[in-house]
Amino acid sequence: MSINVQEFIEKVNVVAVDAAVYSGKVSRDLADDPEVFTSGSLKVIDPALLRPFTAYKQAAMRACRNTGVGFLNGFAVPDSQVEPLLQVLSLIATKFEQARTDFLSKYLAAVEDWANAHPSQASEIRAKAQTLSYVEKALRFGIGVFKVQPQAIPVSLSVQDAIGHEVGGIVGQLAHEVAQDVRDTWSPKVDGVTQRIRGLLNRVAEKCHSLAFLDGKVGRIAHFVDEIAVALPSNGRIVGRDFLMLSGLMEILSDPGRLLAESKLEIILAEESSAETDEVALEVEGDEPPVETGIPPVPPVFTSVVGRNAYAW
């Protein structure tokens, strides 16, 4: 199914998150004496002080991915989902700004604390630490929302229609993002899977429901994920036949080609759910617990939002 460019851009807004996190490092440049300095960078502040900003940036990108798909350096989000997404992003922006204000008020003292904690490099840390005005500009969070209004490219110009090209590959991009989420989240274990799997299932279903208008396959993916989620036990570890059914779905979701193959999803799930094989288990990856940001998921509110126009070749 080919996607009509005009129909697509009429149904979506592009949401762009401009989040920059100060690195807390300075480069050791060529002017440095090689007998004293090694190549690389120098930390001028405790990295732990910057982790909240990274967590807020990741939360914002995750919220956009949950209801949109990567498009034109932002995310194509259906009109009906823009307002609830902006509510979540606004909350993240508020928390980011509060943390930023607090961090900037303590920045100079934090540099001094770090220098004192590393006496052998203290003079270099003090000399090379960026100014407060530099850090103010390097630490920011902004949100942009716009409608795309493409203009016809003159035939005489031998250039590709970038918007048409991206729209033409949007379903493949969606499948890639779903597959990447699955591959990043899961790895094999031996004793079952916990109820935390529902977080991944909910993300995939929410994303595909939101973008079901792109292609009938996308709606069917959402339907199958919903069916599996309902069929799973509501508490305790998921093992045995339930896990085999679940693992069949996850295997397909992790492969963009199989995910978009017509009719493959239902057939393979049926085969997996009835197979008599040894139990294999999966568990959510991650040695460290996730950073709590206090940001709620995007609620399924349906409200049309009109953004500003952006003109592009």
C-alpha positions as CSV (number, residue, x, y, z in Angstrom):
1,M,0.0,0.0,0.0
2,S,1.5,3.3,-1.1
3,I,0.9,6.3,1.2
4,N,-0.4,9.5,-0.3
5,V,1.9,12.3,0.7
6,Q,-0.7,15.0,0.9
7,E,-3.1,12.8,2.9
8,F,-0.3,11.9,5.3
9,I,0.9,15.4,6.0
10,E,-2.7,16.6,6.6
11,K,-3.2,14.0,9.3
12,V,0.0,14.6,11.3
13,N,2.0,17.2,13.0
14,V,5.8,17.1,13.4
15,V,6.8,17.3,17.0
16,A,10.5,18.2,17.6
17,V,12.2,18.1,21.0
18,D,15.2,20.4,21.3
19,A,16.9,19.1,24.5
20,A,20.6,19.8,25.1
21,V,22.4,18.4,28.1
22,Y,25.7,19.9,29.3
23,S,28.4,17.3,29.1
24,G,30.4,18.4,32.1
25,K,33.6,17.8,30.1
26,V,36.3,19.8,28.3
27,S,38.5,18.5,25.5
28,R,42.2,18.4,25.8
29,D,43.3,20.0,22.6
30,L,46.5,19.9,20.6
31,A,47.9,22.9,22.4
32,D,48.2,20.8,25.6
33,D,51.6,19.5,26.4
34,P,51.6,15.8,25.4
35,E,54.0,15.0,28.1
36,V,51.5,16.2,30.7
37,F,48.1,15.6,29.1
38,T,46.7,12.6,27.3
39,S,44.2,12.6,24.5
40,G,40.6,12.6,25.4
41,S,38.5,14.8,27.8
42,L,38.6,16.1,31.3
43,K,35.5,16.0,33.6
44,V,35.1,19.3,35.4
45,I,32.1,18.3,37.5
46,D,30.5,15.3,39.1
47,P,28.7,13.4,36.3
48,A,25.9,12.4,38.7
49,L,24.7,16.0,38.8
50,L,23.8,15.8,35.1
51,R,22.0,12.5,35.1
52,P,18.5,14.0,35.8
53,F,18.8,16.1,32.6
54,T,19.6,13.0,30.6
55,A,16.7,11.2,32.2
56,Y,14.3,14.0,31.3
57,K,15.6,14.1,27.7
58,Q,15.1,10.3,27.4
59,A,11.6,10.6,28.8
60,A,10.7,13.2,26.3
61,M,12.0,11.1,23.4
62,R,10.2,8.1,24.7
63,A,6.9,9.9,25.0
64,C,7.3,11.0,21.3
65,R,8.1,7.5,20.1
66,N,5.1,6.0,22.0
67,T,2.6,7.8,19.7
68,G,4.7,9.0,16.8
69,V,7.2,7.8,14.2
70,G,10.5,9.4,13.3
71,F,10.0,12.0,10.5
72,L,12.0,15.1,9.3
73,N,14.3,15.2,12.4
74,G,11.3,15.0,14.7
75,F,8.3,12.7,15.1
76,A,5.1,12.5,12.9
77,V,2.3,12.5,15.4
78,P,-1.4,12.2,14.5
79,D,-3.5,15.3,15.2
80,S,-5.6,13.4,17.8
81,Q,-2.5,12.6,19.8
82,V,-0.7,16.0,19.7
83,E,-2.4,17.6,22.7
84,P,-2.0,14.8,25.2
85,L,1.6,14.4,24.0
86,L,2.3,18.1,24.6
87,Q,0.8,17.8,28.1
88,V,3.4,15.2,28.9
89,L,6.2,17.1,27.3
90,S,5.2,20.3,29.1
91,L,5.4,18.5,32.4
92,I,8.9,17.2,31.5
93,A,9.9,20.7,30.4
94,T,8.8,22.1,33.8
95,K,10.8,19.5,35.7
96,F,13.8,20.1,33.4
97,E,13.7,23.8,34.0
98,Q,13.4,23.4,37.8
99,A,16.4,21.1,37.8
100,R,18.3,23.5,35.5
101,T,17.7,26.5,37.8
102,D,18.9,24.5,40.8
103,F,22.0,23.2,39.0
104,L,23.1,26.6,37.7
105,S,22.8,28.1,41.2
106,K,25.3,25.5,42.4
107,Y,27.5,25.1,39.3
108,L,30.5,27.1,40.4
109,A,30.5,25.4,43.9
110,A,30.2,22.0,42.2
111,V,33.3,22.7,40.1
112,E,35.2,23.6,43.2
113,D,34.0,20.5,45.0
114,W,35.1,18.3,42.1
115,A,38.5,20.0,42.0
116,N,39.0,19.4,45.7
117,A,38.0,15.7,45.3
118,H,40.7,15.3,42.6
119,P,43.8,17.2,43.9
120,S,46.2,15.9,41.3
121,Q,44.0,17.6,38.5
122,A,42.5,20.4,40.6
123,S,44.4,23.2,38.9
124,E,43.5,21.9,35.4
125,I,39.8,21.5,36.4
126,R,39.6,25.0,37.8
127,A,41.4,26.5,34.7
128,K,39.4,24.7,32.1
129,A,35.9,24.5,33.6
130,Q,33.4,26.4,31.4
131,T,31.9,29.7,32.5
132,L,28.4,29.8,34.0
133,S,27.1,31.7,30.9
134,Y,28.4,28.9,28.7
135,V,26.7,26.2,30.8
136,E,23.4,28.3,30.7
137,K,23.4,28.1,26.9
138,A,24.5,24.4,26.8
139,L,21.6,23.2,29.0
140,R,18.2,23.7,27.5
141,F,14.9,22.1,26.7
142,G,12.4,23.2,24.0
143,I,9.5,21.8,22.0
144,G,8.5,22.6,18.5
145,V,5.2,21.6,16.7
146,F,4.5,22.3,13.1
147,K,2.6,21.3,10.1
148,V,4.5,20.5,6.9
149,Q,3.3,22.2,3.7
150,P,5.6,20.9,0.9
151,Q,6.2,22.8,-2.2
152,A,6.7,21.3,-5.7
153,I,10.3,20.9,-6.7
154,P,11.0,22.3,-10.2
155,V,11.5,19.4,-12.7
156,S,14.6,21.2,-13.9
157,L,16.3,20.5,-10.5
158,S,17.9,17.1,-10.2
159,V,17.2,16.7,-6.5
160,Q,15.2,14.1,-4.5
161,D,11.9,15.0,-3.0
162,A,12.9,14.4,0.6
163,I,9.4,14.7,2.1
164,G,8.0,12.2,-0.4
165,H,10.9,9.9,0.2
166,E,10.4,9.9,4.0
167,V,6.6,9.4,3.7
168,G,7.1,6.5,1.3
169,G,9.3,4.8,3.9
170,I,7.3,5.7,7.0
171,V,5.8,2.2,7.6
172,G,9.2,0.7,7.3
173,Q,10.5,3.3,9.8
174,L,7.7,2.4,12.2
175,A,8.5,-1.3,12.0
176,H,12.2,-0.5,12.6
177,E,11.4,1.5,15.7
178,V,9.2,-1.2,17.1
179,A,11.9,-3.8,16.4
180,Q,14.6,-1.7,18.0
181,D,12.5,-1.2,21.1
182,V,12.0,-5.0,21.5
183,R,15.7,-5.8,20.8
184,D,16.9,-3.1,23.3
185,T,14.5,-4.3,26.0
186,W,14.8,-8.0,26.0
187,S,17.4,-10.8,26.5
188,P,17.2,-14.5,27.2
189,K,16.9,-15.8,30.8
190,V,16.0,-19.2,32.2
191,D,13.2,-18.7,34.7
192,G,10.3,-17.0,33.0
193,V,9.2,-13.4,32.3
194,T,7.7,-11.0,34.8
195,Q,4.7,-8.7,34.4
196,R,7.1,-6.0,33.3
197,I,6.6,-7.3,29.8
198,R,3.3,-5.4,29.8
199,G,5.2,-2.1,29.6
200,L,6.7,-3.1,26.3
201,L,3.4,-4.6,25.0
202,N,1.6,-1.4,25.9
203,R,4.2,0.8,24.2
204,V,4.0,-1.2,20.9
205,A,0.2,-1.3,21.0
206,E,-0.2,2.4,21.7
207,K,2.2,3.4,19.0
208,C,0.6,1.1,16.4
209,H,-3.0,2.2,17.3
210,S,-1.9,5.8,17.0
211,L,-0.5,5.3,13.5
212,A,-3.0,2.7,12.3
213,F,-4.1,5.0,9.5
214,L,-0.8,4.5,7.7
215,D,-1.5,0.9,6.6
216,G,-3.8,-1.9,7.5
217,K,-0.8,-3.9,8.6
218,V,-0.1,-1.4,11.4
219,G,-3.7,-1.8,12.8
220,R,-3.3,-5.6,12.7
221,I,-0.1,-5.4,14.6
222,A,-1.8,-3.4,17.3
223,H,-4.7,-5.9,17.3
224,F,-2.5,-8.9,17.8
225,V,-0.5,-7.3,20.5
226,D,-3.7,-6.4,22.4
227,E,-4.9,-10.1,22.0
228,I,-1.7,-11.4,23.5
229,A,-1.8,-8.9,26.4
230,V,-5.3,-10.0,27.3
231,A,-4.5,-13.7,27.0
232,L,-1.5,-13.5,29.4
233,P,-2.0,-14.2,33.2
234,S,-2.6,-10.9,35.1
235,N,-0.2,-11.7,37.9
236,G,2.9,-13.8,38.6
237,R,5.6,-14.9,36.3
238,I,4.7,-15.9,32.7
239,V,6.0,-19.4,31.8
240,G,5.0,-22.5,29.8
241,R,2.5,-22.2,27.0
242,D,1.8,-18.5,27.8
243,F,5.5,-17.7,27.4
244,L,5.7,-19.7,24.1
245,M,2.8,-17.6,22.7
246,L,4.4,-14.4,24.0
247,S,7.9,-15.3,22.6
248,G,6.4,-16.0,19.2
249,L,5.0,-12.5,19.1
250,M,8.3,-11.0,20.4
251,E,10.3,-12.8,17.8
252,I,8.2,-11.3,15.0
253,L,8.2,-7.8,16.6
254,S,12.0,-7.8,16.7
255,D,12.3,-8.3,13.0
256,P,11.0,-5.5,10.7
257,G,10.7,-7.8,7.7
258,R,8.7,-10.5,9.4
259,L,6.6,-7.8,11.2
260,L,5.4,-6.4,7.9
261,A,5.0,-9.7,6.1
262,E,1.4,-10.1,5.1
263,S,-0.5,-12.8,7.1
264,K,2.8,-14.0,8.8
265,L,1.9,-12.7,12.2
266,E,-1.3,-14.7,12.8
267,I,0.2,-17.9,11.3
268,I,3.4,-17.9,13.3
269,L,1.6,-17.0,16.5
270,A,-0.7,-20.0,16.0
271,E,2.2,-22.3,15.4
272,E,4.2,-21.0,18.4
273,S,1.3,-21.2,20.8
274,S,0.6,-24.9,20.0
275,A,4.3,-26.0,19.8
276,E,5.6,-28.5,22.4
277,T,9.1,-27.3,23.0
278,D,11.4,-26.7,26.0
279,E,10.6,-23.6,28.0
280,V,12.8,-20.6,27.2
281,A,12.5,-17.5,29.3
282,L,13.1,-13.8,28.8
283,E,13.6,-11.0,31.2
284,V,13.9,-7.2,30.9
285,E,17.5,-6.1,30.5
286,G,19.3,-3.6,32.6
287,D,21.6,-3.8,35.6
288,E,20.5,-0.4,37.0
289,P,17.0,0.5,37.9
290,P,15.4,3.2,35.7
291,V,15.6,6.8,36.7
292,E,12.2,7.9,38.1
293,T,11.1,11.1,36.3
294,G,7.5,11.2,37.6
295,I,6.3,11.6,34.0
296,P,3.0,9.8,33.2
297,P,2.4,8.0,29.8
298,V,0.5,9.8,27.1
299,P,-3.2,9.3,27.7
300,P,-5.4,8.3,24.7
301,V,-7.3,11.6,24.4
302,F,-8.5,12.5,21.0
303,T,-8.4,16.3,20.4
304,S,-7.5,18.0,17.1
305,V,-4.6,20.5,17.3
306,V,-3.5,22.8,14.6
307,G,0.1,23.8,14.5
308,R,2.0,26.4,12.5
309,N,3.0,25.8,8.9
310,A,6.5,24.9,7.8
311,Y,7.5,25.2,4.2
312,A,10.0,22.7,2.8
313,W,11.2,21.5,-0.6
